[in-house]
Amino acid sequence: MGANPESAKLTYKVAGVGVGSVATRISSGKHQFTVDEPAALAGDDVAPSPVEYALGAIISCQVVVYRLYAEQLGIQVDDITINAEGDLDVRGLFGLDDTVRPGFSDIRLAVNISGPETQERYDELARTVEARCPVQDLFSNPTPFRTAITKV
């Protein structure tokens, strides 16, 4: 990757098909999963909601990055558990208040790490993860976004 930066650039592709009331069947390569909403938000509650998957994406990406950088920095991590909470006001989703954003207004992560290192070493690891986690970056920084609509 260092000698050829172009080889480090990846394009991820995911497809979705609407099913049921408001659910979506997502395909990514050989993997598939369903996304839905609870009944209170017009769904059938057959799967986690998009925002729950978004929090899960942050957690899973953080676990990966914690493990990768723990090894690189020589920091032993025996176990890691992450809990996420996100605050969302549905008035933004339903267009009831234009001053309320439709997405999360706040996200909180609680990371619990066990191992023999000092708190300072785990704090160093956490700072590195916060700076390098792709999904956290997606939430923390604006990303260009384009949509093309095609009538079929």
Residue frames as a rotation matrix with the C-alpha (Angstrom) as fourth column:
MET 1
0.564 0.826 0.000 0.00
0.826 -0.564 0.000 0.00
0.000 0.000 -1.000 0.00
GLY 2
0.393 -0.474 -0.788 2.82
0.235 -0.776 0.585 2.41
-0.889 -0.415 -0.193 0.78
ALA 3
-0.681 -0.724 0.106 4.49
0.242 -0.085 0.967 2.00
-0.691 0.684 0.233 -2.62
ASN 4
-0.831 0.478 0.285 1.17
0.270 -0.101 0.957 2.14
0.487 0.872 -0.045 -4.47
PRO 5
-0.873 0.487 -0.014 -1.43
-0.236 -0.448 -0.863 4.31
-0.426 -0.750 0.506 -2.68
GLU 6
-0.325 0.789 -0.522 -4.05
-0.903 -0.096 0.418 3.46
0.280 0.607 0.744 -5.33
SER 7
-0.448 0.125 -0.885 -4.05
0.001 0.990 0.139 -0.16
0.894 0.061 -0.444 -4.13
ALA 8
-0.942 0.083 -0.325 -5.28
0.331 0.067 -0.941 1.03
-0.057 -0.994 -0.090 -0.72
LYS 9
-0.650 0.740 -0.173 -8.48
-0.729 -0.671 -0.135 2.54
-0.216 0.038 0.976 -2.14
LEU 10
-0.886 0.418 0.202 -11.52
0.419 0.907 -0.043 0.29
-0.201 0.046 -0.978 -1.81
THR 11
-0.585 0.811 -0.019 -15.08
-0.738 -0.523 0.426 0.63
0.335 0.263 0.905 -3.08
TYR 12
-0.870 0.390 0.301 -17.75
0.098 0.736 -0.670 -1.16
-0.483 -0.554 -0.678 -1.06
LYS 13
-0.666 0.696 -0.268 -21.00
-0.543 -0.206 0.814 -2.11
0.511 0.688 0.515 -2.79
VAL 14
-0.840 0.530 0.118 -24.25
0.212 0.520 -0.828 -2.97
-0.499 -0.670 -0.549 -1.06
ALA 15
-0.751 0.661 0.008 -27.75
-0.190 -0.227 0.955 -3.37
0.633 0.716 0.296 -2.56
GLY 16
-0.845 0.523 0.107 -31.16
-0.037 0.142 -0.989 -3.19
-0.533 -0.840 -0.101 -0.96
VAL 17
-0.694 0.720 -0.028 -34.68
0.100 0.135 0.986 -4.25
0.713 0.681 -0.166 -1.95
GLY 18
-0.558 0.578 0.595 -37.80
-0.826 -0.452 -0.336 -3.07
0.075 -0.680 0.730 -0.15
VAL 19
-0.608 0.413 -0.678 -39.81
0.231 0.909 0.346 -5.90
0.759 0.054 -0.648 1.48
GLY 20
-0.294 0.561 -0.774 -42.83
0.956 0.193 -0.223 -5.92
0.025 -0.805 -0.593 3.77
SER 21
0.698 0.649 -0.301 -44.14
0.680 -0.733 -0.005 -2.64
-0.224 -0.201 -0.954 5.15
VAL 22
0.898 -0.439 -0.034 -40.90
-0.435 -0.873 -0.219 -0.64
0.067 0.212 -0.975 5.31
ALA 23
0.538 -0.717 0.444 -38.22
0.013 0.533 0.846 -3.34
-0.843 -0.449 0.296 5.65
THR 24
0.549 -0.479 -0.685 -35.21
-0.830 -0.214 -0.516 -3.72
0.101 0.851 -0.515 3.37
ARG 25
0.853 -0.394 0.343 -33.33
0.326 0.914 0.240 -6.88
-0.408 -0.092 0.908 2.39
ILE 26
0.577 -0.741 -0.344 -29.66
-0.763 -0.639 0.097 -5.90
-0.291 0.207 -0.934 2.13
SER 27
0.889 -0.397 0.228 -27.13
0.447 0.859 -0.248 -7.87
-0.098 0.322 0.942 0.07
SER 28
0.569 -0.811 -0.135 -23.39
-0.799 -0.585 0.139 -7.40
-0.192 0.029 -0.981 0.29
GLY 29
-0.540 -0.735 -0.409 -21.45
-0.812 0.583 0.024 -10.00
0.221 0.345 -0.912 -1.64
LYS 30
-0.553 0.292 -0.780 -22.39
0.098 0.953 0.288 -13.39
0.828 0.083 -0.555 -0.18
HIS 31
-0.867 0.189 -0.461 -23.96
0.472 0.015 -0.881 -11.82
-0.159 -0.982 -0.102 2.92
GLN 32
-0.329 0.825 0.460 -27.58
0.167 -0.428 0.888 -10.79
0.929 0.369 0.003 3.44
PHE 33
-0.793 0.211 -0.571 -29.47
0.587 0.014 -0.810 -9.18
-0.163 -0.977 -0.135 6.28
THR 34
0.035 0.910 0.414 -32.80
0.772 -0.288 0.566 -7.51
0.634 0.300 -0.713 6.90
VAL 35
-0.972 -0.206 -0.115 -33.42
0.235 -0.791 -0.565 -4.02
0.025 -0.576 0.817 8.24
ASP 36
-0.103 0.989 0.106 -36.84
0.724 0.001 0.689 -2.97
0.682 0.148 -0.717 9.56
GLU 37
-0.662 0.032 0.749 -38.55
-0.422 -0.842 -0.336 -0.56
0.620 -0.539 0.571 11.94
PRO 38
-0.894 0.440 -0.078 -40.69
0.300 0.461 -0.835 -1.19
-0.332 -0.771 -0.544 15.00
ALA 39
-0.199 0.920 0.338 -44.47
0.972 0.143 0.185 -1.01
0.122 0.365 -0.923 14.57
ALA 40
0.359 0.338 -0.870 -44.51
0.594 -0.802 -0.066 2.50
-0.720 -0.493 -0.488 16.07
LEU 41
-0.229 -0.498 -0.836 -42.47
-0.425 -0.722 0.547 3.65
-0.876 0.480 -0.046 13.05
ALA 42
0.402 0.622 -0.672 -44.57
-0.868 0.027 -0.495 1.79
-0.290 0.782 0.551 10.43
GLY 43
-0.477 -0.677 -0.560 -42.49
-0.805 0.592 -0.030 -1.39
0.352 0.437 -0.828 10.42
ASP 44
0.560 0.596 -0.576 -43.15
-0.359 0.801 0.480 -5.05
0.747 -0.062 0.662 11.13
ASP 45
0.394 -0.491 0.777 -40.34
-0.913 -0.113 0.391 -5.25
-0.104 -0.864 -0.493 13.74
VAL 46
0.999 -0.033 -0.035 -38.73
0.026 0.979 -0.201 -8.29
0.041 0.200 0.979 12.09
ALA 47
0.221 -0.975 0.019 -35.18
0.879 0.190 -0.438 -6.92
0.423 0.113 0.899 12.34
PRO 48
-0.174 -0.364 -0.915 -33.17
0.731 -0.671 0.127 -4.08
-0.660 -0.647 0.382 13.86
SER 49
0.848 0.508 -0.150 -33.80
0.330 -0.728 -0.601 -0.59
-0.415 0.460 -0.785 12.53
PRO 50
0.598 -0.644 0.477 -31.41
0.452 -0.221 -0.864 1.34
0.663 0.732 0.159 10.28
VAL 51
0.410 -0.462 0.787 -30.23
-0.628 -0.769 -0.124 3.48
0.662 -0.443 -0.605 13.19
GLU 52
0.764 -0.165 0.623 -29.67
-0.438 0.576 0.690 0.39
-0.473 -0.800 0.368 15.35
TYR 53
0.745 -0.538 0.394 -27.55
0.665 0.640 -0.384 -1.08
-0.045 0.549 0.835 12.56
ALA 54
0.535 -0.558 0.634 -25.71
-0.014 -0.756 -0.654 2.25
0.845 0.341 -0.412 12.38
LEU 55
0.534 -0.331 0.778 -24.84
-0.845 -0.236 0.480 2.01
0.025 -0.914 -0.406 16.08
GLY 56
0.800 -0.224 0.556 -23.86
0.075 0.958 0.278 -1.62
-0.595 -0.181 0.783 15.52
ALA 57
0.742 -0.548 0.387 -21.63
0.479 0.030 -0.877 -0.51
0.469 0.836 0.285 12.65
ILE 58
0.447 -0.588 0.674 -19.83
-0.636 -0.739 -0.223 1.91
0.629 -0.329 -0.705 14.94
ILE 59
0.605 -0.183 0.775 -19.38
-0.654 0.440 0.615 -0.78
-0.454 -0.879 0.147 17.60
SER 60
0.831 -0.262 0.490 -18.14
0.377 0.914 -0.151 -3.44
-0.408 0.311 0.859 15.20
CYS 61
0.652 -0.629 0.423 -15.76
0.224 -0.374 -0.900 -1.05
0.725 0.681 -0.103 13.43
GLN 62
0.465 -0.470 0.751 -14.38
-0.820 -0.549 0.164 0.11
0.335 -0.692 -0.640 16.76
VAL 63
0.745 -0.191 0.639 -13.76
-0.256 0.803 0.539 -3.49
-0.616 -0.565 0.549 17.87
VAL 64
0.793 -0.463 0.396 -11.84
0.597 0.459 -0.658 -4.15
0.123 0.758 0.641 14.65
VAL 65
0.474 -0.626 0.620 -9.77
-0.067 -0.727 -0.683 -0.97
0.878 0.282 -0.386 14.99
TYR 66
0.619 -0.254 0.743 -9.11
-0.782 -0.113 0.613 -1.56
-0.072 -0.961 -0.269 18.71
ARG 67
0.797 -0.302 0.523 -7.81
0.166 0.942 0.291 -5.04
-0.580 -0.145 0.801 17.91
LEU 68
0.703 -0.538 0.466 -5.68
0.571 0.036 -0.820 -3.88
0.424 0.842 0.333 14.96
TYR 69
0.372 -0.567 0.735 -4.06
-0.326 -0.821 -0.469 -0.99
0.869 -0.065 -0.490 16.80
ALA 70
0.796 -0.136 0.589 -3.66
-0.551 0.239 0.800 -2.89
-0.250 -0.961 0.115 20.06
GLU 71
0.753 -0.536 0.381 -1.47
0.577 0.817 0.009 -5.33
-0.316 0.213 0.925 18.17
GLN 72
0.484 -0.572 0.662 0.40
0.500 -0.439 -0.746 -2.57
0.718 0.692 0.074 16.33
LEU 73
0.353 -0.304 0.885 1.04
-0.565 -0.823 -0.057 -0.58
0.746 -0.479 -0.462 19.54
GLY 74
-0.519 -0.575 -0.632 1.89
0.085 0.702 -0.708 -3.66
0.851 -0.421 -0.315 21.61
ILE 75
-0.574 0.441 0.689 -1.08
-0.817 -0.369 -0.444 -3.15
0.059 -0.818 0.573 23.94
GLN 76
-0.948 0.212 -0.238 -2.65
0.212 0.977 0.029 -6.32
0.239 -0.023 -0.971 25.30
VAL 77
-0.344 0.921 0.184 -6.45
-0.935 -0.353 0.021 -6.41
0.084 -0.165 0.983 25.13
ASP 78
-0.941 0.045 0.335 -7.93
-0.050 0.962 -0.269 -9.54
-0.334 -0.270 -0.903 26.66
ASP 79
-0.260 0.922 0.287 -11.61
0.953 0.292 -0.075 -8.66
-0.153 0.254 -0.955 26.18
ILE 80
-0.990 0.052 -0.130 -13.47
-0.070 -0.988 0.137 -5.69
-0.121 0.145 0.982 24.77
THR 81
-0.212 0.974 0.080 -17.14
0.965 0.221 -0.137 -4.79
-0.151 0.048 -0.987 25.11
ILE 82
-0.998 -0.061 0.003 -18.69
0.060 -0.977 0.205 -1.69
-0.010 0.205 0.979 23.61
ASN 83
-0.112 0.991 -0.075 -22.16
0.906 0.071 -0.417 -0.29
-0.407 -0.115 -0.906 24.24
ALA 84
-0.935 -0.148 0.322 -23.62
0.297 -0.821 0.487 2.50
0.192 0.551 0.812 22.12
GLU 85
-0.020 0.936 -0.351 -26.50
0.780 -0.205 -0.591 4.87
-0.626 -0.286 -0.726 22.69
GLY 86
-0.889 -0.209 0.407 -27.83
0.430 -0.683 0.590 7.39
0.155 0.700 0.697 20.21
ASP 87
-0.340 0.780 -0.526 -30.43
0.316 -0.432 -0.845 10.11
-0.886 -0.453 -0.100 20.71
LEU 88
-0.922 0.135 0.362 -32.84
0.340 -0.162 0.926 10.68
0.184 0.978 0.103 17.83
ASP 89
-0.490 0.793 -0.362 -35.86
-0.148 -0.484 -0.862 12.98
-0.859 -0.369 0.355 17.76
VAL 90
-0.508 0.293 0.810 -38.36
0.756 0.603 0.255 11.55
-0.414 0.742 -0.528 15.22
ARG 91
0.515 0.645 -0.564 -39.84
0.264 -0.746 -0.612 15.01
-0.816 0.166 -0.554 14.62
GLY 92
-0.203 -0.675 -0.709 -36.93
-0.634 -0.461 0.620 15.49
-0.746 0.576 -0.335 12.21
LEU 93
-0.876 -0.096 0.472 -37.69
0.195 0.826 0.529 12.22
-0.441 0.556 -0.705 10.40
PHE 94
-0.173 0.930 0.324 -41.37
0.937 0.257 -0.236 13.08
-0.303 0.263 -0.916 9.99
GLY 95
-0.597 -0.155 0.787 -40.75
0.572 -0.770 0.282 16.73
0.563 0.619 0.549 9.04
LEU 96
0.430 0.836 -0.341 -42.64
0.823 -0.208 0.528 18.04
0.371 -0.508 -0.778 12.07
ASP 97
0.847 -0.253 -0.467 -39.93
0.087 -0.802 0.592 20.49
-0.524 -0.542 -0.657 13.11
ASP 98
0.835 -0.505 0.219 -37.40
0.233 -0.038 -0.972 21.84
0.499 0.862 0.086 10.62
THR 99
0.398 -0.720 0.568 -35.05
-0.827 -0.550 -0.118 22.81
0.397 -0.423 -0.814 13.45
VAL 100
0.390 -0.216 0.895 -34.65
-0.538 0.735 0.412 19.14
-0.747 -0.643 0.171 14.45
ARG 101
-0.405 -0.590 -0.699 -32.19
-0.914 0.263 0.308 17.11
0.003 0.764 -0.646 12.41
PRO 102
0.581 0.713 -0.393 -33.48
-0.727 0.671 0.143 13.71
0.366 0.203 0.908 11.19
GLY 103
0.182 -0.604 -0.776 -30.40
0.108 0.796 -0.595 11.84
0.977 0.025 0.210 12.42
PHE 104
0.292 -0.167 -0.942 -28.76
0.923 0.308 0.232 11.33
0.251 -0.937 0.244 15.76
SER 105
0.790 -0.061 0.610 -28.24
-0.152 -0.983 0.100 14.44
0.594 -0.172 -0.786 17.86
ASP 106
0.132 -0.767 0.628 -25.77
-0.991 -0.096 0.091 12.65
-0.010 -0.634 -0.773 20.12
ILE 107
0.671 -0.041 -0.740 -23.96
-0.098 0.985 -0.143 9.29
0.735 0.168 0.657 20.18
ARG 108
0.298 -0.551 0.779 -22.26
-0.954 -0.137 0.268 7.87
-0.041 -0.823 -0.567 23.24
LEU 109
0.384 -0.275 -0.881 -19.94
-0.153 0.922 -0.355 4.87
0.911 0.271 0.312 23.38
ALA 110
0.559 -0.285 0.778 -18.94
-0.798 0.067 0.598 3.02
-0.223 -0.956 -0.190 26.54
VAL 111
0.377 -0.556 -0.741 -15.84
-0.383 0.634 -0.671 0.92
0.844 0.536 0.026 25.92
ASN 112
0.704 -0.174 0.688 -14.84
-0.626 0.304 0.718 -1.68
-0.334 -0.937 0.105 28.51
ILE 113
0.386 -0.695 -0.607 -11.41
-0.446 0.435 -0.782 -3.24
0.808 0.572 -0.142 28.05
SER 114
0.896 -0.224 0.382 -9.79
-0.275 0.395 0.876 -5.88
-0.348 -0.891 0.293 30.20
GLY 115
0.635 -0.767 -0.091 -6.10
0.370 0.405 -0.836 -6.66
0.678 0.497 0.541 30.21
PRO 116
0.381 -0.570 -0.728 -2.86
0.921 0.166 0.352 -6.04
-0.080 -0.805 0.588 32.10
GLU 117
-0.339 -0.581 0.739 -2.06
0.691 -0.688 -0.224 -2.57
0.639 0.435 0.635 30.71
THR 118
-0.750 0.049 -0.659 -2.33
0.482 -0.641 -0.597 0.74
-0.452 -0.766 0.457 32.57
GLN 119
0.369 0.915 -0.165 -5.28
0.613 -0.373 -0.696 3.09
-0.699 0.156 -0.698 32.08
GLU 120
0.145 -0.394 -0.908 -2.91
-0.440 -0.847 0.297 5.45
-0.886 0.357 -0.296 30.28
ARG 121
-0.869 -0.479 0.123 -2.05
-0.139 0.475 0.869 2.80
-0.475 0.738 -0.480 27.68
TYR 122
-0.365 0.816 0.449 -5.74
0.874 0.467 -0.137 2.07
-0.322 0.342 -0.883 27.06
ASP 123
0.471 0.469 -0.747 -6.40
0.227 -0.883 -0.411 5.81
-0.852 0.025 -0.523 26.80
GLU 124
-0.415 -0.708 -0.571 -3.63
-0.513 -0.336 0.790 6.02
-0.752 0.621 -0.223 24.18
LEU 125
-0.870 0.153 0.469 -5.27
0.408 0.757 0.511 3.16
-0.277 0.636 -0.721 22.29
ALA 126
0.107 0.991 -0.074 -8.68
0.806 -0.130 -0.577 4.87
-0.582 0.002 -0.814 22.51
ARG 127
0.223 -0.088 -0.971 -7.29
-0.268 -0.963 0.025 8.12
-0.937 0.255 -0.239 21.06
THR 128
-0.810 -0.563 -0.164 -5.80
-0.342 0.228 0.912 6.17
-0.476 0.794 -0.377 18.16
VAL 129
-0.611 0.658 0.440 -9.08
0.740 0.672 0.023 4.33
-0.280 0.340 -0.898 17.52
GLU 130
0.327 0.770 -0.547 -11.07
0.482 -0.634 -0.605 7.58
-0.813 -0.066 -0.578 17.59
ALA 131
-0.021 -0.436 -0.899 -8.71
-0.563 -0.739 0.371 9.04
-0.827 0.514 -0.230 15.00
ARG 132
-0.805 -0.509 -0.304 -8.68
-0.541 0.422 0.727 5.95
-0.242 0.750 -0.615 12.73
CYS 133
-0.523 0.661 0.537 -12.13
0.367 0.744 -0.558 4.29
-0.769 -0.095 -0.632 12.90
PRO 134
-0.962 0.106 0.251 -13.76
0.212 -0.284 0.935 4.62
0.170 0.953 0.251 9.43
VAL 135
-0.116 0.993 -0.013 -17.33
0.782 0.100 0.615 4.40
0.612 0.061 -0.788 10.71
GLN 136
0.174 0.115 -0.978 -16.73
0.817 -0.572 0.078 6.91
-0.550 -0.812 -0.194 13.48
ASP 137
-0.803 -0.513 -0.302 -15.24
0.228 -0.734 0.640 9.20
-0.550 0.445 0.707 10.83
LEU 138
-0.678 0.619 0.397 -18.38
0.537 0.046 0.843 8.75
0.503 0.784 -0.364 8.72
PHE 139
0.349 0.851 -0.393 -20.50
0.894 -0.176 0.413 10.04
0.282 -0.495 -0.822 11.61
SER 140
0.208 -0.349 -0.914 -18.08
0.705 -0.594 0.387 12.74
-0.678 -0.725 0.123 12.74
ASN 141
-0.606 -0.538 -0.585 -17.20
-0.051 -0.708 0.704 14.38
-0.794 0.457 0.402 9.42
PRO 142
0.411 0.764 -0.498 -19.18
-0.580 -0.202 -0.789 15.40
-0.703 0.613 0.360 6.34
THR 143
-0.541 -0.488 0.685 -18.96
0.232 0.696 0.679 12.88
-0.808 0.526 -0.264 3.51
PRO 144
-0.659 0.326 -0.678 -19.92
-0.735 -0.470 0.489 13.73
-0.159 0.820 0.549 -0.09
PHE 145
-0.515 0.625 0.587 -23.22
0.241 0.762 -0.601 12.04
-0.823 -0.168 -0.543 -0.87
ARG 146
-0.684 0.302 -0.664 -24.91
-0.721 -0.419 0.552 11.70
-0.111 0.856 0.504 -4.26
THR 147
-0.290 0.679 0.674 -28.18
0.107 0.723 -0.682 10.02
-0.951 -0.126 -0.283 -5.17
ALA 148
-0.864 0.109 -0.491 -29.30
-0.503 -0.167 0.848 9.07
0.011 0.980 0.199 -8.68
ILE 149
-0.182 0.893 0.413 -33.00
-0.275 0.357 -0.893 8.30
-0.944 -0.276 0.180 -9.20
THR 150
-0.911 -0.089 -0.403 -33.98
-0.412 0.232 0.881 6.09
0.016 0.969 -0.248 -12.15
LYS 151
0.120 0.980 0.160 -37.55
-0.833 0.187 -0.521 5.28
-0.540 -0.071 0.839 -13.14
VAL 152
-0.900 -0.436 0.003 -37.73
-0.378 0.784 0.491 1.62
-0.217 0.441 -0.871 -14.14
